[in-house]
């Protein structure tokens, strides 16, 4: 497994209490792996803590949300010529020791995306019960769409290769991107693999996903999934008709 031509991106919004610890841990466990923190216009010390810990910093001029911050990181990685990108969250839930495992599976299988999912020994999905219901719902919804089961469609721990990076640099779901990204992958016949990983509690702070936002999350993502399906199928039919006329 090689980390050459690989960039680690960390989208962060008001993670000032945790981001420095996350960056230092990554640099200790994966020395030589460049780290880019995308600061989504935080109101706290996130950018200062990230830079002091040794990360490169991209400061967004306004708050774009998770999807916008992640795509900004993908765009920069693609423009700089990186071949692979690993994404982790800025709250410390993802253990850097698992980064080499994701990259190894990415290389060994030739798939476009590897997703780190919570291993059983980590205690299962420790989220609000409404969101857990939502995750179970999306598991059932996505299985016929993807043609295979998916363990945690909301995981933010991913490794992508250059083919996926070239797509995500151009088009990426903006607000709650993880589930919609799986549909984008399937519609482009890209493959993904899952790797069980150790997940931890947040190092600091609290999740922004409250019970009310969990309900909004389910509704919003459900609409996004079907919009992505209809958009792709509509474009596919239009391309077919154009080719037929030609």
N, C-alpha and C positions, 0 to 999 in steps of 0.2 A: 504494500500500500504506500503510495507516494502522496505527499502534500504539496508537491511542486505545482505551480500555477493554480493554487487554491486560495480563495479568500473566505474568511469567516465574517459574516455580517450579523450585527445585533441591532434590530430596531428597538428604540428605547423612548419612552415617554414618561417623564417624571419618575425615573428609576435611580435618582441620585444616591439613595441609601444602599443600593445593591450593585450598580453597574461597575464601580471600581473593583469590587471583590470578584465579579464575574470575569472582567478583563484580565486581572492578575492571575486568576486560576487558569484561564485558557493559556496564557503566555507561559505559565509554569509547566503545564501538562503537555502542551503542544508548542514547544519553542520553535520559532521560525515561521509559524503560521501567522500571516498578517491579519489583523483584526480591525474591522471598520464598524464603528458605532454610528448609526443613523439617528441623530437626535431629532425627534418629531416636534420641534418647537416647545421643548419642556420649559416649565416655569420654575424648576428647581435647579440643583447643581449637577444635573446629569452630564452636560457637556464638559464641565470642568473636571469632574471625577473620572470621566472616560479618558480624557487626554492625560491626566496625571498618572493614570494606570498604564499608559503606553499605547493606547489605541489611536488609530487614525479616526478623524471625526468628520462627519458630514452633517452640517446644521441646516435643517430645512427652514425656509423663511416663514412658513406658516404651518399650522397643524394639518397634516394630510390624512391622519388615521393610519392604522396598521398596514393596510394594503399599499397605500401610497408610499410609506416609509420603506417597506420591503422592496417595492419595485424600483425606488430610487437607488437602493443598494445594488439590485440586479443590473440596472442600467449602467452604473459606474463600473461594476465588475466586467460587464461585457465590453464596454468602451476601452477598458484598460487591458483587455486581452486575456483575462483569466479563463481557464478551462473548466473549473469546478468552483461551486460556491456552497458553503455550509451556512445554515441559518440557525441561530439559537435565540431564545428569549433573554431579555435583560434582567429578569428577576431571579436568576440562579436556579431555576427548577431543572434545567438540563445539565447533566454532568459532562464536562469536557472530556473525560476519559472515554466516552462513547463516540467521540468524533472520528477517531481512526477506524472504528468498526463500521460506521456509516460509509466512509470513503472506500473501505475495502469491498463492501458489498456493491457499491456503485461501479467499481472497476471490474470485479469478478463476474457480475451478472450482465453488464452492458446495458442495464436499464437506465432510464433518464432521471429518475428521482428515487431516493431512499428516504423513508420516513421513520424517525425514531418514535416508537410507541411505548407506553408505560408497561414495563414488565410486571407480571403478577406479583413478584416479591416486593414490588414498590407499593403495594396496597391498593391497586386498582385506580380508577378514575376518581380523584379526590376533588370533586367540583360540587357546586350547588345542585340539589336534587332536580331542580327544573332543567338545568343544563344537562344533567345526566340523562334525563328523559329525552331531551333534544338529541343527544348523541346517539342514543339507541334508535330513535326515529330515523336519523340520517343514515345509520348503518343499514337499516332495512330499505330505505329509499335508494341508497347508492348501489346496493348489491346488484340489482338488475341493470342499472345504468352502466356500471363499471364491469359487469360480468364476473365479479369476484367479491369476496367479503373484504371489508376494511375494518381494522381494529379500532382506531381512533382517528376519525376524519378531521378532528380539530387540532391535531398536533402541530406545534410550531417548530419542531426539531427536524430539519430536512437537509439533505445533500443533493445537489442537482449537477448534471453534467452540462457540457457546452450546448447540446441540442435544446435542452429545456431552458437553459439560460438565455439563448437567443430568442426564444418565444416569450419568456417572462419579462425580458427587457422591453418588449414591444407592447404586450398586453397582459394585464394582471388585475384580478379583482381587487377593489379598493378598500372595502370596510372590514369584512370578515372573510379573508381570502382562502383559508385552508380548504374548506369543502368545495368551493367553486373551482379551485385549482385542480382538484381531482377530476372534475368534469372536463376541464380544458385538456388535461392530459389524455383522457379517454378519447375525446373527440379527435385528437391528433394521432391516435394509435401509439402514444407513448406508454411505456411500462413503468410501474413503480413497485418497489419492494418495501417490506416493513422489517424493522429490526427492534426487538425488545430492548429497552434501555431503562436504566435506573432514573427515576424522577424524584425530585426532592421538593420540600416545601419552599415557598418563596423566601429569599434571604431577608427581605424587608418589605414593608408596605402591604397594600391590600389590592386584590384584583379589582379591576373596574367593572367586571361582569357581575352585576347584582341580580337579584331575582327578577326584577322588572326588565333589566337589559337582557336577561336570558330569554325571556319571552320574545322580545324584539329581535334578538339574535336568530331564533328559530324561524320566525316569519321572514325576516330579511334574507337569510341564506336560502330558504326555500324558494323565494322569488328569484334570487340570483341564479340558482341551479337551473330553473326552467328557462330563464332568459338566455343563459349560456347555451342550453340545448337548442332552443329555437333559433338563436342567432347563427349558430354553426350550421344547423340543418338548412336554414334559409340560404346561407352563403353557398353551401355545398350544392343545393339544387340550382342556384343561379349559375354557378360555374359549370354544372353539367349541361344546362340548357345552352349556355354560350358555346361550349365545346361542340354540342350537337349541331348548332347553327353553322359553326365554322366548318 
